[in-house]
Amino acid sequence: MSWLFDPPEQTEFILISREFVFRVERVIASCEDCNPKAEIPFDLVLDYITGRSGAFVEYILECPARCLRCSAEITEKTLVECNAEV
Protein backbone atom coordinates (compact mmCIF):
# COMPACT_ATOMS: atom_id res chain seq x y z
CA MET A 1 0.00 0.00 0.00
CA SER A 2 2.99 2.32 -0.11
CA TRP A 3 1.89 3.46 -3.60
CA LEU A 4 -0.88 5.49 -1.96
CA PHE A 5 1.78 7.95 -0.90
CA ASP A 6 4.28 7.29 -3.66
CA PRO A 7 2.48 6.45 -6.94
CA PRO A 8 4.26 4.21 -9.44
CA GLU A 9 6.43 6.14 -11.89
CA GLN A 10 4.28 5.07 -14.84
CA THR A 11 1.12 6.69 -13.43
CA GLU A 12 -0.20 9.29 -15.87
CA PHE A 13 -2.22 12.10 -14.28
CA ILE A 14 -4.59 13.83 -16.69
CA LEU A 15 -6.20 17.15 -15.81
CA ILE A 16 -9.75 17.39 -17.14
CA SER A 17 -10.66 21.03 -17.74
CA ARG A 18 -13.93 22.59 -16.64
CA GLU A 19 -15.02 22.96 -20.28
CA PHE A 20 -14.36 19.27 -21.00
CA VAL A 21 -16.24 18.25 -17.83
CA PHE A 22 -19.28 20.23 -19.04
CA ARG A 23 -19.15 18.48 -22.43
CA VAL A 24 -18.86 15.02 -20.85
CA GLU A 25 -21.84 15.71 -18.55
CA ARG A 26 -24.10 15.41 -21.61
CA VAL A 27 -23.44 11.67 -21.93
CA ILE A 28 -24.45 10.96 -18.32
CA ALA A 29 -28.06 9.79 -18.01
CA SER A 30 -27.97 9.29 -14.23
CA CYS A 31 -25.66 8.71 -11.27
CA GLU A 32 -25.52 6.44 -8.24
CA ASP A 33 -27.45 9.03 -6.18
CA CYS A 34 -30.56 8.88 -8.37
CA ASN A 35 -30.16 5.46 -9.99
CA PRO A 36 -29.21 2.44 -7.85
CA LYS A 37 -28.47 0.52 -11.08
CA ALA A 38 -25.64 2.88 -12.10
CA GLU A 39 -22.55 0.73 -12.49
CA ILE A 40 -19.97 2.47 -14.69
CA PRO A 41 -17.26 4.44 -12.85
CA PHE A 42 -17.03 7.94 -14.32
CA ASP A 43 -13.30 7.48 -14.93
CA LEU A 44 -14.12 4.66 -17.39
CA VAL A 45 -16.33 7.09 -19.31
CA LEU A 46 -13.37 9.48 -19.39
CA ASP A 47 -11.15 6.61 -20.65
CA TYR A 48 -13.55 6.04 -23.52
CA ILE A 49 -13.95 9.70 -24.45
CA THR A 50 -10.27 10.63 -24.15
CA GLY A 51 -9.04 7.42 -25.78
CA ARG A 52 -6.72 6.77 -22.85
CA SER A 53 -6.84 3.87 -20.50
CA GLY A 54 -4.68 1.68 -18.39
CA ALA A 55 -4.07 0.61 -14.88
CA PHE A 56 -2.01 3.73 -14.18
CA VAL A 57 -4.17 6.50 -15.66
CA GLU A 58 -5.67 8.85 -13.09
CA TYR A 59 -7.93 11.76 -13.89
CA ILE A 60 -8.06 15.01 -11.96
CA LEU A 61 -11.21 17.04 -12.55
CA GLU A 62 -10.84 20.81 -12.44
CA CYS A 63 -14.37 20.81 -11.05
CA PRO A 64 -16.82 17.99 -10.32
CA ALA A 65 -19.29 17.05 -13.02
CA ARG A 66 -23.01 17.26 -12.24
CA CYS A 67 -25.69 14.69 -12.89
CA LEU A 68 -28.18 16.29 -15.26
CA ARG A 69 -30.97 14.24 -13.70
CA CYS A 70 -30.51 15.02 -9.98
CA SER A 71 -27.68 17.63 -9.88
CA ALA A 72 -25.48 15.48 -7.60
CA GLU A 73 -21.71 15.94 -7.82
CA ILE A 74 -19.90 13.38 -9.93
CA THR A 75 -16.25 12.71 -9.24
CA GLU A 76 -13.80 10.36 -10.92
CA LYS A 77 -15.08 7.26 -9.08
CA THR A 78 -18.82 8.03 -9.01
CA LEU A 79 -20.92 5.32 -10.64
CA VAL A 80 -22.99 6.52 -13.62
CA GLU A 81 -25.25 5.31 -16.40
CA CYS A 82 -24.68 6.77 -19.85
CA ASN A 83 -26.94 7.87 -22.67
CA ALA A 84 -26.93 5.77 -25.82
CA GLU A 85 -24.56 8.36 -27.33
CA VAL A 86 -21.47 6.69 -25.81
The 8 nearest C-alpha neighbors of each residue, nearest first, counted from 0:
[[1, 2, 3, 4, 5, 6, 7, 55],
 [0, 2, 3, 4, 5, 6, 7, 8],
 [3, 1, 5, 6, 4, 0, 7, 8],
 [4, 2, 1, 5, 0, 6, 7, 10],
 [3, 5, 2, 1, 6, 0, 7, 8],
 [4, 6, 2, 3, 1, 7, 8, 0],
 [7, 5, 2, 3, 4, 8, 10, 1],
 [6, 8, 9, 10, 2, 5, 55, 3],
 [7, 9, 10, 6, 11, 5, 55, 2],
 [8, 10, 7, 11, 55, 6, 56, 54],
 [11, 9, 55, 8, 7, 56, 12, 6],
 [10, 12, 56, 55, 57, 9, 13, 8],
 [13, 11, 57, 58, 56, 10, 14, 59],
 [14, 12, 58, 59, 57, 15, 11, 56],
 [13, 15, 59, 58, 60, 16, 12, 61],
 [14, 16, 60, 61, 59, 13, 19, 20],
 [17, 15, 19, 61, 18, 14, 20, 60],
 [16, 18, 20, 19, 61, 62, 21, 15],
 [17, 19, 21, 16, 20, 22, 15, 23],
 [18, 20, 22, 16, 21, 17, 23, 15],
 [21, 19, 17, 23, 22, 18, 64, 24],
 [22, 20, 18, 24, 19, 23, 17, 64],
 [23, 21, 19, 20, 24, 25, 18, 26],
 [22, 24, 20, 25, 21, 26, 19, 27],
 [25, 23, 21, 27, 22, 26, 20, 64],
 [26, 24, 23, 27, 22, 21, 67, 28],
 [27, 25, 82, 81, 24, 23, 28, 84],
 [28, 26, 81, 24, 25, 29, 82, 80],
 [27, 29, 81, 82, 80, 26, 68, 67],
 [30, 28, 80, 27, 79, 68, 66, 34],
 [31, 29, 79, 32, 33, 34, 78, 37],
 [30, 32, 34, 37, 78, 35, 33, 79],
 [33, 31, 30, 34, 71, 35, 69, 29],
 [34, 32, 31, 30, 69, 29, 35, 68],
 [33, 35, 31, 36, 37, 30, 32, 29],
 [34, 36, 31, 37, 33, 32, 30, 38],
 [37, 35, 34, 38, 31, 80, 79, 30],
 [38, 36, 79, 80, 31, 78, 35, 34],
 [37, 39, 78, 79, 36, 40, 80, 31],
 [38, 40, 78, 79, 41, 80, 37, 43],
 [41, 39, 78, 76, 42, 77, 43, 79],
 [40, 42, 44, 75, 43, 77, 76, 78],
 [41, 43, 45, 75, 44, 40, 76, 46],
 [44, 42, 46, 45, 41, 40, 47, 39],
 [45, 43, 41, 47, 42, 46, 48, 40],
 [44, 46, 42, 48, 43, 47, 49, 41],
 [47, 45, 43, 51, 52, 44, 49, 50],
 [46, 48, 44, 50, 45, 49, 43, 51],
 [47, 49, 45, 50, 46, 44, 51, 23],
 [50, 48, 51, 46, 47, 45, 52, 44],
 [51, 49, 47, 48, 46, 52, 45, 44],
 [52, 50, 46, 49, 47, 53, 56, 48],
 [53, 51, 46, 56, 50, 54, 47, 43],
 [54, 52, 55, 56, 51, 46, 57, 10],
 [53, 55, 56, 52, 10, 57, 9, 11],
 [54, 56, 10, 53, 11, 57, 9, 7],
 [57, 55, 11, 53, 10, 54, 12, 52],
 [58, 56, 12, 11, 13, 55, 59, 10],
 [57, 59, 13, 12, 14, 60, 56, 75],
 [58, 60, 14, 15, 13, 61, 57, 12],
 [59, 61, 15, 62, 14, 63, 58, 16],
 [60, 62, 16, 17, 15, 59, 14, 63],
 [61, 63, 60, 17, 64, 20, 16, 15],
 [64, 62, 74, 73, 72, 60, 65, 61],
 [63, 65, 73, 20, 72, 24, 62, 74],
 [66, 64, 72, 70, 73, 71, 67, 63],
 [65, 67, 70, 71, 68, 69, 29, 30],
 [66, 68, 70, 69, 65, 28, 29, 24],
 [67, 69, 66, 29, 70, 28, 33, 30],
 [68, 70, 71, 66, 67, 33, 29, 32],
 [71, 69, 66, 65, 67, 68, 72, 73],
 [72, 70, 66, 65, 69, 73, 32, 30],
 [73, 71, 65, 64, 63, 74, 70, 66],
 [72, 74, 64, 65, 77, 63, 71, 66],
 [73, 75, 77, 63, 76, 72, 64, 41],
 [74, 76, 42, 41, 77, 58, 73, 40],
 [75, 77, 40, 74, 41, 42, 78, 73],
 [78, 76, 74, 40, 73, 41, 75, 79],
 [77, 79, 40, 39, 38, 31, 37, 30],
 [80, 78, 30, 37, 39, 29, 38, 31],
 [79, 81, 37, 29, 28, 27, 30, 39],
 [82, 80, 27, 28, 26, 79, 83, 85],
 [83, 81, 28, 26, 84, 27, 85, 80],
 [82, 84, 85, 81, 26, 28, 27, 80],
 [85, 83, 82, 26, 81, 25, 27, 28],
 [84, 83, 82, 26, 81, 48, 47, 44]]
